[in-house]
């Protein structure tokens, strides 16, 4: 869909316009030069509102072929600073554009003008200075979030504070993410660092040698900084792709290097059932792993074959039961709604099989066409459910979890997610993943170790009229094992420099 945008008044809201348009049309191109062949023309006028300290957006959408026109006008508080005014302009423009596009297409967007990854983070920020009822009203009226999604958000935010009462007071602790970039095969939808462990993209041994050194150096920094460790998460890739002996050696280095006395949760992503063995489970038990993930994604074999997961449904069940028999009593499973050729019938089968196993937690993802994935590059080869069926599948999964005592405890959204929906983590009482909450709400520094691991470093808070601002800086490690092997020492030094700036710059001043 080619859309001509004509702007008058304040600008700087182009990304917001693009993100809103993309909610309605699979292929979106915004152009700013008149005369080109555009299916829609949108006039955006930003100016002063009806009173002091207010900003206004008037939007007019015209279909080129028919001349049909739709209009919207929206005002909101401009804010006290230039940055706040800029945000208000973006939201006013997005609000108005969403309204005219909804009128034109007949589509209702469940998340309103929220296009970001972390809507629960927005709600937590609102809750710091407002009652829950005020927060609900703001979500409905200012962000156009639908009532079911408002309920989901508030349920999750309240549960998170129950699970981690000190969620906003963890600045003297950090969490760790350990990235193991290997898998037996790469799934069609995946863009995570996941290299064939049989391949030649940097030897496994060379990668592990670098990871051991990174763990030791970053552990030394954490100890010298006087920080504790709240959670540890092994991800990837599939950490259980490496051998039991290699896992054991990493656990040794981890415990020797970091202060582990305050750790509340240690998770290992054993996502691919074809990598799980008795000796690896024994290693995880010996090092007191609290939680593992065994991820079927679907219990339809044809789907697993189509997306490149080279394991069987039977193998998933067998490895789950093996982990249970060996004493793993906190197991998560990941499911994906909207995989190729799957609809309500396949989802019902997957949920039935999941119910027979009853994992302690369940993350229900909605398929996202990630830009670099094999599935996105060959989109025409994969047939997926339509928007309405995706929404019905989401509702069915939510009802299924509710009936079995699972409660939603974290969620996030992604670009290009089917039906403009979300990914939701559900858990039985007391079995929520602490790391998932901390990582998604960005209330604590996470230090990433290994391939593709992203550190998120939180700087000190600065007060801002009843609230606060907090700078968060991302620091990604190289994704490819060969690049990591060559440059990990350089990345360690840069990461330590960034952490010193965040934790000690104020002291030096």
N, C-alpha and C positions, 0 to 999 in steps of 0.2 A: 504494500500500500504506500503510494507516494503522496506525501502531504506537504503542501506549500504553507509555510509559516510566515505571516506578516506581523512584525512587532513594532509597537510604538510605546514610548515611555521607557521605563527601566528594562534592561535586558539581564542576561546572566542566568536565565532559567532554562537554557536549551536542553540540558541533561534531564531535567525534570519532565519537560515536554516529551522527550523521546521515551523515557521510561513509562509514562502514562499511556502513550500511544501503543507501545509494545504490549500492554495488557490486553488490547483489543484485536490486534492484527499480528499474525505470525511473522510476516515480513514487513518491516517498517523502514521507510526512508523519508527523512525530513529534508526539505529543500528551502532555501531562503532567497532564491532569485525568481522573480516573476517571469512568466512566459513559458516555463517548462510544463510538460504534461503531467499535472497532478490530479489525482482522483478527488482529493479534498483540499479546500482552502480554509485555513484557520487564521483569524485575526486576533491578536493578543494585545490588549491595551492595559498597561500597568500605570497607575497613578495614585494620587492621594484619595483617601476615603472620605466619608461624609463628615468626619469629625477629626480633631487634632490627634496625631499619633496613630492614625489608621492608614492602611494601604488597601488598594482596590484593584481587582482584576476583572476586566470585561472580556469575554471570549465569544467569538462568533464563528461557527463552523458552517461551511457551505459545500454541498456536494456539487462538483463541477457539472456532471452530466444532467442532473435534474434541476439544479438551482435551489433545492430544499435547503433551508437555513435553520440553525438551532443556536440559541443564545443563552449565556449564563453570566451572572454578575455576583462576585463574592468579595466581601471585606473581612479583614481581621486586624488585630492589633499589630502595629509595626515593630514594637520592641524599642528598647532604650538605646541599643548600640547599633553600629553599622552592620555587624555580623548578624544580630537578631533581625534587623530589617531585611537583610538579604535572604534569610531563611523564610521570613514571612512572605516575601515576594514569591519565592519558589513555591511555597505551599498554596498561596492564593491562586497562582497560575495553574498549578496541578489540580486544585479543587475545581476550578471552572472548566478546565479541559476534560476532566473526568465526567462532569455532568453533561456536557454537550455530546461527548462520545457515547455515553450511556443512552442518551436520547436517540442518537443516530443509529446505534447498533441494536438497542434493546437488551444489551448485556449488563448485568449488575456485577460489580467487582466486590467480592467478599471482604477484601482488605482495603477497600477505599483507595486513598492516595498513598498508602504505605507501600513502598516498593523495596525497602531495605531488608536486610537479612534478619535483624534482631528487633522485632516489634516489642518483645517483652522488656528489652532494655529501656525503650521509650516509656513503657508503663512504670517501671521501677523509678525512673527519674521523676515522673509526674507524682508518684506516690510519696515522694520525699516532702512535698509541701501541700498536698491536697488529700481530701478524703477519697475513699474508693468510689463513692457515687459521683464525685466531681470528675474523677479520672474516667469513669465510664461515659459520662456526658461528653467530655472532650474527645474521646475516641469516636463516639458516634457522630457528633455534630461538626467537629473541626477536621477530622480525618476520614469521615464517611465509612468507618468500619462497621460491618454488619453485626447484628446482635449476637449470632452464634459465635463469631470470632471474638467479640468483646468478652463473652462468657469464657471462652477458651483462654484468652490472655489473662483475665483476672484470676481464674482458677490456678493457672500455672504460676503466676507471680506470688500468690499467697502460699502455694505449696512450697515454692523455693525458699521462702523465708522461714517456713516451718522446718524444712530439711536442713538448711544452713542458717541458723539464727544470726550468726556473725558474718553474713554475706558481705556486708559493707565495712567490715572491720578486719580485713585480712591483709592489710598492707605490709605486715612484717612477716608474711609467708609468701611462698611462690608455689606454683605447680609445675610439673615436668611433663613434656611430651617427647617420647622417644620414637623416631621414625625409622622403621625398617622397610626399605623400598622394594622388597621382593615379593612376588606372587608366583604360584604355579603357572597361571596364564593371566592375561589382562582382560577384564570384562568390557563389553562393548560400550557401556555407559560411563566408564570410569575415566577420571582425569587426575586421580591421585598418583603420586610416585609409586609405580607398581611395575617393576621390571621382572621379566622371566628369570627366575633364579638359576636356570640352566644356561642363560645367555652369557655374553662376553662384555656387557656394559660395565666394566670395572669389576674386578673379582670380589666375591663375597668376603674373602679373608682380608683383602686390603680395606674394604669399607669398614669392616668390624674393627680393624686396628685403629682407624681414624675415629670411630665412634667411642672406643674405649678411652682414647686420649681426650676427646671432647667432654666426655662424662667426668673424667678426673679434673680437668681444668675448670669446668663450670661448677663442679662440686666444691673446689677450693674457693672460688669466688663467693659462692653462697655462704659457706662457713665463715669466711672473713667478713662478709657483710652482716653476719649475725641473723640471717633469715632462716625460717623453718620451711619445711615442705608439707603442703596440704594433701595433694594428690599426685599420683604418677600414672600416666597412661601410655601404654605401648601401642602404637598404631602404625600405619604404613600406607600401601602395601599390606602384607600379612606377616606380622612378627613371627608366627609359628612356621613360616617357610624355612627359617634357619634350623639347625639341628638342636637337639636338647642340650648338648655340651656347649654350643655357642650361646644359647640362652642362659645357661647356668653361669657362664663366665661373665656375661653382661650384668647379671644380677649381682654377682660378687663385686664387680667394679662399682656398680651403682651404690650398694650398701657401704662400701669402703669410702666412697667419695662424698656422699651427701649426708646431711643430718636427717636420719629417717625416723627419729623418735616421735615426731608429731604427725606422721603420715596417717590420714584418715581412710584412704582408699588406694588400692593398687589394682589397675585394670590391664588385662592383656587382650588385645583384639585377635582372637583365634578365628577370624572370620570365615576362612575357607575350611570346610570340614575335611577336605583331602590333605590338609597339613597337620591334623591333630593326631598325636600318637600317645601311647601310655607313658613313655619316658618324658615327653614334654609336659604332660599333665603333672607328673611327679615333680618335675623341676618347679613348675608354678606353685604347687602346693608347698614345697619345701621353703620357698621364699614368701609364703603367706600372701599369695595373690587372692584378693577379695572377690574379683569379678572378672568373668571372661565373656566374650561375645562369640557366638556360633551363628553365622548369618546365612540362612537359606535363601533369602530374597524372594523366592517363590517355591512352592511345592509342586509345580508343574514341570515335569522333566523336559518337555519340548521347549519351554521357555529358557530353562537353564542352558540347553544346548544352543539356542539361538543367540544368547548374550555372551557365550564363551566361558561359562562357568563349568569347568570340566570335572564336575562331581555329580553324583546321583542324589536323588531324593532319599533313597534308602541310606546312603552314606551319611547324610545330614542327621537322620534319626539315630543311626547307630553311634555316631560320634557324640551326639548329645547324651545318649544313655550311658556311654562310656564315661563321660565327664561326671555325670551324676553318680554313677557307681563308685567312682574314685574320690568322691567327696566334694566336688565343686557345687556349692549350694547357692550361688548367685550368678545365673547365666542370663545374658541378654541375647535376643534375636533381632535381626534387622529384616524387614519386609519392604518391598517396593511396589507401590500401586502404579499401574499404568505401563508395565513392561509390555513389550511387543506381543500382540495377539492375545492379551489378557483382558478380561472383562469381569463382570460380577460372578460368573460361574467359576472362573479360576481363582478369584479372590476367596470365594466361599470355601473352596477346597483347601486353600492355603491356611485360612483361619481355623478350619476344622482340625487340620494336622497340628497346627500350633497349639490348639487347645488340648490335644492329647499329651503334649510335652509340658505345657505350662511353664515357660521360662519366667524368671522373676521380673524381667523387664522386656519391653518390646518397643523398638523404634520403627514407626511406620513412615516410610519416605514416600514422596510423590516423585515420579520420574522427572528429571530435569535434563534437557538437551544441552549439555555442557559443550562449550565451543570446540574444545580440542578432542572430544571423545570420538571413537570410531563410529558410534551410532549417529552422532550429529553429522559427521562428514559423509555418511551414506544414508541420510534420512529417508530417502525414497525406498530403501529396502526394509524398513520397519514400520509396521502398521500399529498405531496406538489408539487407545480409546478417545472418544470425543469429550469435550469439556463437561457436558451434563453427566455422562457416565462416570467420569473421574470424580465429580462432586458426590455422586451417589455412593461410590466406592469408599470415599473418605468418610462419609456419614456412617456407612455400614461398619467400617473398621472401628470408628469411635464408639458406636453402640456395642459392638462385640467386646471391646475392652472394658467398657463400663459394666456390662453384665457379669464379667469375671473378676471384678474387683481391682482392675488396673486404673490408675489415675494419671492424667497428663502432668508431667513435671518439667519438661523443657520443650522448646520448639524453635525452629528457624525456617527461613524461607530462602529460595535461590532464584537467580535469574532464569528465565526460560522454563520455569517449572510448569508442568501441565495443569491447565485449568486455573492458573493463578492461585494455587493452593499452598500447602505447607508441609513440613516434616515435623512429626510429633513423637516425643519419647513418652511412653507410658510405663508405669512401674507399680508393682504391689507395694503396700505400705512398708516403708523403711528400706526399700531396695532401689531407691533412686541413685543414679550415677552422679556423684558430687562433681567429678571432673566436667561432665557435660554441662552442668549448671554454671560452674565457674568460667569455663571457656566461652560459653555462649553469651553470658551476661557481661563479660569483660570487667570483672570487679577485682581482678588479681593478675599480677604478672605471670605469664606462662613462658617458661624457657624451653625452646625447642632444641632437641638434640638429634642429630642424624639427618638422613637424606630427606629433603622436602619439608622438614620440620620448620614451622614458623613460630618465632618468638614474638610475643606481644608484651611490650614493656610499658607499664603504666607509670607516668610521671606524677609528681605530687599534685593534689587537687588545688585549684584556685577558686576562691569564693566569688560568686556572681549573683548578687541581689536575691537572696533566699535560696539559691541553688549553688551549683559549682560546675566548673569546667575541668576536664581532665584530658591531657594529651596522652594518646596511645600511639606508640610507634611499632610498626611491624618490621621484623627482621627475618627474612626467609633464608634458610640454608639452600644450597644447590639441590635441584631435584634429581639430577642424573648421578648415579654412583661414580662414574668415571671423573666427573667434574668435582664431586665432593672429595674423592680420594686425593686429587691434586691440590685442593685449596682449603681444606678444613681448618688448617692452622691459621690462615688469614681470616677466615670467618669467625673463629674463636676470638681472635684479638679484637675484631670489629664489634662483636657482640658484647664483650667485656667493656669496651669503651662506651657503648650505648648504655649499658646497665650502670656504669659509674656516673654518667651524666644524669640518669634518672634518679639514682639513689643518693648521690653524694655532692652534686653540683650546688645544691642549696646550702649545704654545710660549709662548702669552700667560700661561698659568698658571705 
